[in-house]
Amino acid sequence: MKKLLFVLLVFSLVLGLQAHAADDEFGSFAKRDELRLKLATMRAELKAQGHDFAVDFNPAMQYTIEQLCNFKPGLRPVMKEEQPISRIKVKPTPPPGDESYIADYTSVRNQGSCGSCWAFSTAGVFESVLLKNGITADLSEQWLVSCNTDGWGCNGGWFANDYYINPGAVVEKCFRYKASDLPCKDTCPYEYIATGQGSASNVAAIKGAIQDWGGVSCAVTVTSYFQAYSGGTFTYDTNLQVNHAVLLVGWDDSLGSAGAWRMKNSWGTGWGEGGMMWIAYGASNIGYGGNYLKY
């Protein structure tokens, strides 16, 4: 009788573990098998094309690219005449020939299944210039998602720098991120106000802006190779339109054939190299729409 009870107990535990595993971030064992096959195919393709960066399982692969990437160039707003300061173009100081440089940056965040990369990129670039001024801030991406007046949200948006110039930035503790199109919470104070913004459209300008202001917000084209990236220098290129907003915080000219950017993503620390990526200059349109904020 005891032996029978023991067998039943073990059987129950096995079923419980299987049920738990079936509800993991990849959905099911069948999904994992599908991803294993996909990764094997991708690795073979990358090797045949001469790429040597790594791809592997990561939490971002539980979502579709459409859920993760909703930066939409077509949503670019018309410049607001009532905010002339936002159009100031400040020429960054050219870097003094440094082969590598990494600016300070705040911790990697996770946007979840909400296509709010545009908000995380914008918050990240303002947090970086605040750090440059000795201020560590955790800004509210949810406020940008919920309180912008351009109709942006989890279904897409553009760089939201104008909102940090007027009215200013709300901090995370006042309006916490929920990865959802929540109603606007308009009772939060504006803790920090940017004084202007600039653009950086080539490698030299982006380098100078990172050194001067701490980071550059820009767009990139995400494909399945980007989504599955787990390490090395990402060199995959594509002519597809940009669909994702990220933050550039440094570079290393010794990587790849010409050099690479150190890129901060918003898919959590389980993606890439602790949430970061080395991406070759120009690969997958990285640097599109490069911009930075002043404080």
C-alpha positions as CSV (number, residue, x, y, z in Angstrom):
1,M,0.0,0.0,0.0
2,K,2.8,2.4,0.9
3,K,4.6,1.5,-2.3
4,L,1.4,2.3,-4.3
5,L,1.0,5.7,-2.5
6,F,4.7,6.5,-3.2
7,V,4.2,5.7,-6.9
8,L,1.1,7.9,-7.0
9,L,2.9,10.7,-5.3
10,V,5.8,10.6,-7.8
11,F,3.4,10.5,-10.7
12,S,1.5,13.5,-9.4
13,L,4.8,15.5,-9.0
14,V,5.8,14.6,-12.5
15,L,2.5,15.8,-13.9
16,G,2.8,19.0,-11.8
17,L,6.2,19.7,-13.2
18,Q,5.1,19.1,-16.7
19,A,2.1,21.4,-16.3
20,H,4.4,24.1,-14.8
21,A,6.9,23.7,-17.7
22,A,4.0,23.8,-20.2
23,D,3.1,27.3,-18.9
24,D,6.7,28.7,-19.0
25,E,7.7,31.8,-21.0
26,F,7.8,29.8,-24.2
27,G,4.3,28.4,-23.9
28,S,4.9,24.6,-24.2
29,F,7.4,21.9,-24.9
30,A,6.1,21.9,-28.5
31,K,7.0,25.6,-28.7
32,R,10.5,24.9,-27.4
33,D,11.0,22.2,-30.1
34,E,9.8,24.6,-32.7
35,L,12.3,27.2,-31.4
36,R,15.1,24.6,-31.3
37,L,14.5,23.8,-35.0
38,K,14.4,27.5,-35.9
39,L,17.6,28.3,-34.0
40,A,19.4,25.4,-35.7
41,T,18.3,26.7,-39.1
42,M,19.4,30.2,-38.2
43,R,22.8,29.1,-37.0
44,A,23.4,27.2,-40.2
45,E,22.3,30.2,-42.3
46,L,24.5,32.6,-40.3
47,K,27.5,30.3,-40.6
48,A,27.0,30.1,-44.4
49,Q,26.8,33.9,-44.6
50,G,30.0,34.4,-42.6
51,H,28.4,35.8,-39.4
52,D,29.9,34.7,-36.1
53,F,27.5,36.2,-33.5
54,A,25.5,33.8,-31.3
55,V,21.8,33.2,-31.2
56,D,20.0,31.2,-28.5
57,F,16.8,31.0,-26.4
58,N,15.9,34.2,-24.6
59,P,12.7,35.5,-22.9
60,A,12.0,38.0,-25.8
61,M,11.3,35.0,-28.0
62,Q,8.0,34.4,-26.3
63,Y,6.7,37.4,-28.1
64,T,6.2,38.2,-31.8
65,I,8.4,40.8,-33.4
66,E,5.2,42.9,-33.9
67,Q,4.6,42.9,-30.1
68,L,8.2,43.9,-29.3
69,C,8.8,46.4,-32.1
70,N,6.4,49.2,-32.7
71,F,8.6,52.1,-33.5
72,K,6.8,53.7,-36.5
73,P,8.5,56.3,-38.7
74,G,5.1,57.1,-40.2
75,L,3.9,58.4,-36.9
76,R,6.5,61.2,-36.8
77,P,4.7,64.3,-35.5
78,V,4.7,67.6,-37.2
79,M,7.1,69.9,-35.4
80,K,5.2,72.0,-32.8
81,E,5.6,75.7,-33.4
82,E,4.9,76.4,-29.7
83,Q,8.1,74.6,-28.7
84,P,10.9,76.2,-30.7
85,I,13.5,75.2,-28.1
86,S,12.9,71.6,-29.1
87,R,14.3,72.3,-32.5
88,I,17.7,73.5,-31.3
89,K,20.5,71.6,-33.0
90,V,23.6,71.4,-30.9
91,K,26.7,70.1,-32.6
92,P,28.4,67.5,-30.4
93,T,32.1,67.6,-29.8
94,P,34.0,65.2,-32.1
95,P,35.6,62.4,-30.1
96,P,39.4,62.7,-29.7
97,G,40.2,59.6,-31.7
98,D,39.2,57.1,-28.9
99,E,38.9,53.6,-30.2
100,S,36.4,52.6,-27.5
101,Y,34.2,54.4,-25.0
102,I,31.2,53.4,-22.8
103,A,29.1,56.1,-21.2
104,D,27.2,55.6,-17.9
105,Y,23.7,54.3,-18.3
106,T,20.8,53.3,-16.1
107,S,19.8,49.7,-15.7
108,V,18.2,47.6,-18.5
109,R,14.4,47.7,-18.4
110,N,11.8,45.4,-19.9
111,Q,8.9,46.6,-22.0
112,G,7.1,43.3,-22.0
113,S,4.6,42.6,-24.8
114,C,3.7,46.3,-25.1
115,G,5.2,47.9,-28.2
116,S,6.6,50.8,-26.3
117,C,10.2,50.7,-27.3
118,W,9.9,54.3,-28.4
119,A,9.1,55.3,-24.8
120,F,12.0,53.3,-23.4
121,S,14.4,54.8,-25.9
122,T,13.3,58.3,-25.1
123,A,13.4,57.7,-21.3
124,G,16.8,56.1,-21.6
125,V,18.3,59.0,-23.5
126,F,17.1,61.5,-20.9
127,E,18.3,59.3,-18.1
128,S,21.7,59.2,-19.7
129,V,22.1,63.0,-19.9
130,L,20.9,63.3,-16.3
131,L,23.6,60.8,-15.3
132,K,26.1,63.0,-17.1
133,N,25.0,65.7,-14.7
134,G,25.3,63.5,-11.6
135,I,21.6,62.7,-11.3
136,T,20.4,59.1,-11.2
137,A,16.8,59.0,-12.3
138,D,14.2,56.3,-13.1
139,L,11.8,57.9,-15.5
140,S,8.3,56.7,-16.2
141,E,7.8,55.1,-19.6
142,Q,4.2,54.6,-18.7
143,W,3.6,58.3,-18.5
144,L,4.9,58.7,-22.1
145,V,2.7,55.8,-23.2
146,S,-0.4,57.0,-21.4
147,C,-0.2,60.8,-21.4
148,N,1.2,61.7,-24.9
149,T,-1.3,63.6,-27.0
150,D,-0.1,62.1,-30.4
151,G,-2.1,58.9,-30.0
152,W,1.0,56.8,-29.4
153,G,0.9,53.7,-27.2
154,C,1.5,50.0,-27.2
155,N,0.7,49.9,-30.9
156,G,3.5,52.3,-31.8
157,G,5.1,55.7,-31.5
158,W,8.0,58.0,-32.3
159,F,10.8,59.6,-30.3
160,A,9.0,61.5,-27.6
161,N,11.7,64.1,-26.7
162,D,9.3,67.1,-27.0
163,Y,7.4,65.8,-23.9
164,Y,10.6,66.1,-21.8
165,I,11.1,69.7,-23.0
166,N,7.5,70.6,-22.3
167,P,6.1,69.8,-19.8
168,G,8.9,67.6,-18.5
169,A,9.7,64.1,-17.2
170,V,7.7,62.1,-14.6
171,V,9.5,59.6,-12.5
172,E,8.7,55.8,-12.3
173,K,7.6,55.8,-8.7
174,C,4.7,58.1,-9.5
175,F,3.4,56.2,-12.5
176,R,4.7,52.7,-12.7
177,Y,5.0,50.7,-15.9
178,K,2.3,48.2,-16.6
179,A,2.9,47.3,-20.2
180,S,-0.6,48.5,-21.1
181,D,-2.4,51.5,-22.6
182,L,-3.6,52.8,-19.2
183,P,-5.5,56.0,-18.7
184,C,-3.3,59.0,-18.2
185,K,-2.3,59.8,-14.6
186,D,-2.0,63.6,-14.7
187,T,-1.2,64.2,-11.0
188,C,2.5,63.5,-11.2
189,P,5.0,66.3,-10.9
190,Y,7.5,67.0,-13.6
191,E,10.8,66.3,-11.8
192,Y,13.2,67.1,-14.7
193,I,12.9,69.4,-17.8
194,A,15.1,69.1,-20.8
195,T,16.5,72.3,-22.3
196,G,16.7,71.1,-25.9
197,Q,17.6,68.3,-28.3
198,G,19.9,67.6,-31.1
199,S,20.4,65.1,-34.0
200,A,23.3,62.8,-34.8
201,S,23.2,61.3,-38.3
202,N,26.6,59.6,-38.8
203,V,29.2,57.6,-36.9
204,A,31.3,60.6,-35.9
205,A,28.3,62.7,-34.8
206,I,26.9,59.8,-32.8
207,K,30.2,59.2,-31.1
208,G,30.5,62.9,-30.2
209,A,26.9,63.0,-28.8
210,I,27.5,59.9,-26.6
211,Q,30.6,61.6,-25.1
212,D,28.9,65.0,-24.7
213,W,25.4,63.9,-23.6
214,G,25.7,60.3,-22.4
215,G,23.6,58.4,-25.0
216,V,21.9,58.6,-28.4
217,S,18.4,57.4,-29.0
218,C,17.9,55.8,-32.5
219,A,16.1,53.2,-34.4
220,V,17.1,49.8,-35.9
221,T,15.5,47.0,-37.9
222,V,14.7,44.0,-35.9
223,T,14.6,40.5,-37.6
224,S,14.4,37.1,-36.1
225,Y,18.3,37.1,-35.9
226,F,18.2,40.2,-33.8
227,Q,15.5,38.8,-31.6
228,A,17.5,35.6,-30.9
229,Y,20.9,37.4,-30.4
230,S,22.8,36.1,-27.4
231,G,26.3,37.4,-27.8
232,G,29.2,38.6,-30.1
233,T,29.1,41.5,-32.6
234,F,25.8,41.6,-34.5
235,T,26.6,42.0,-38.2
236,Y,23.3,40.9,-39.9
237,D,22.1,43.5,-42.4
238,T,18.7,44.1,-44.0
239,N,17.0,46.7,-46.2
240,L,13.7,46.4,-44.3
241,Q,12.3,49.5,-42.7
242,V,13.3,50.3,-39.1
243,N,10.8,49.1,-36.5
244,H,12.5,49.3,-33.1
245,A,13.9,52.1,-30.9
246,V,17.0,51.6,-28.7
247,L,19.8,53.5,-27.0
248,L,23.5,53.7,-28.0
249,V,25.8,54.2,-25.1
250,G,29.3,53.5,-26.4
251,W,31.4,52.0,-29.2
252,D,34.5,49.9,-29.9
253,D,36.3,50.4,-33.2
254,S,38.2,47.1,-32.8
255,L,35.1,45.0,-33.2
256,G,33.9,43.6,-36.5
257,S,35.4,44.9,-39.7
258,A,35.0,48.6,-38.9
259,G,33.7,48.8,-35.3
260,A,30.5,48.5,-33.3
261,W,28.1,50.3,-31.1
262,R,27.2,49.3,-27.6
263,M,23.5,49.2,-27.6
264,K,21.0,49.1,-24.7
265,N,17.8,47.3,-25.4
266,S,14.5,47.3,-23.5
267,W,13.8,43.5,-23.5
268,G,15.1,42.7,-20.0
269,T,18.5,41.3,-19.0
270,G,17.7,37.8,-20.3
271,W,18.1,39.0,-23.9
272,G,21.6,39.5,-25.5
273,E,24.5,40.2,-23.2
274,G,22.6,41.2,-20.1
275,G,20.2,43.2,-22.1
276,M,23.0,44.8,-24.2
277,M,24.3,44.2,-27.7
278,W,27.4,44.9,-29.8
279,I,26.1,45.9,-33.2
280,A,28.3,46.8,-36.2
281,Y,28.1,50.3,-37.5
282,G,25.3,50.5,-40.0
283,A,24.1,46.9,-39.5
284,S,20.3,46.6,-39.7
285,N,20.0,50.4,-40.1
286,I,21.3,51.1,-36.6
287,G,21.6,54.8,-36.0
288,Y,18.5,55.8,-38.0
289,G,17.0,59.0,-36.6
290,G,19.9,59.4,-34.0
291,N,19.0,62.1,-31.4
292,Y,19.9,63.2,-27.9
293,L,18.6,65.5,-25.2
294,K,20.2,68.4,-23.3
295,Y,19.9,69.2,-19.6
